[in-house]
Amino acid sequence: MLCPKCQAFLDYALKRLACCPYGEDKPVCGSCKIHCYKPAERETARQVMRWAGPRLIFSHPLMAVSHVVDKLVHKAPDKPRNTARAKPAVKPAAQTPSPSLPLKNNNKS
């Protein structure tokens, strides 16, 4: 059970992780080139990690070692680009009337 402030931060962090453009290739937040968190939440995360990081070795030793290795070995990739904007605009093909449908004559003489 978490206090309301910690629960709110956890919900915020999970939401930001779900929206991360790196997906599975996400670097550790400390070496990431994209800052997903607002400045206040980034400071909260820094405080949480400063307290929990050294204790993680006792509760989850493999996770702690993996996190340190990721931070030291894996470099953050470049920022992902929005590929939808990079594609050239394609003009839609000119629409021609279907031969099976009769054309309406809007001219009233």
CORQUI-V368293 format. One record per run of one state. SS is the DSSP state (hx for helix, st for strand, lp for the rest). FROM is the first residue (numbers start at 1). LEN is the number of residues. If there is no record, write none. Layout:
SS/FROM/LEN, SS/FROM/LEN
//
This chain:
lp/1/3, hx/4/15, lp/19/4, hx/23/3, lp/26/3, hx/29/3, lp/32/7, hx/39/21, lp/60/1, hx/61/13, lp/74/9, hx/83/4, lp/87/23
//
